[in-house]
Amino acid sequence: MARKKTAKSASKSDNTAAVNEKKEETVTKAEYDKLKNELDTQKEQFLRMAAEYDNFRKRTEKEKLATFDNAVATTVEAFLPVADNFALAVASSGDASDEFKKGLEMIQKQLDNAFKQLNIEEFGERGEEFDPKLHNAVQRVDDEELEEDYIASVYQKGYRIGDKIIRHAMVTVAQ
């Protein structure tokens, strides 16, 4: 009879263990869903933070380049009157010796190369279309060779670095 009790208690404990296992599975399923939701939330936060960091990195890189361009523009702006006067000296060196003219032209070429290395572009040539964003029109003149709103002559060349205008070109415009 003791054996029967033991068998009955063993089967009862097996049933209890089975019920407890099912309860644990149910709890585990609920916990699993909860943990999965938490993981999804954490993953979403991580992806957002990674995207924010990437945007921050790109923005600071643009700002760094803009800061460099602004520093170059400010420095070049200080040298533009010297470059203008030098261009005038080259243009008016008609009576000077050939060696002197050649020396002036060599220095002018060095200035142009320095501007090119700094990505400084000059603009404002006769025959270009007038653009009020780039050019300062100081006068309108009759010029039969040019169509209306084209540059007839240039008093002062304009300079830019990328999209940043260092100095607007001072021009006369055909009417």
Order of alpha helices (4+ residues) and beta strands (2+ residues): alpha-alpha-beta-beta-beta-beta-beta-beta
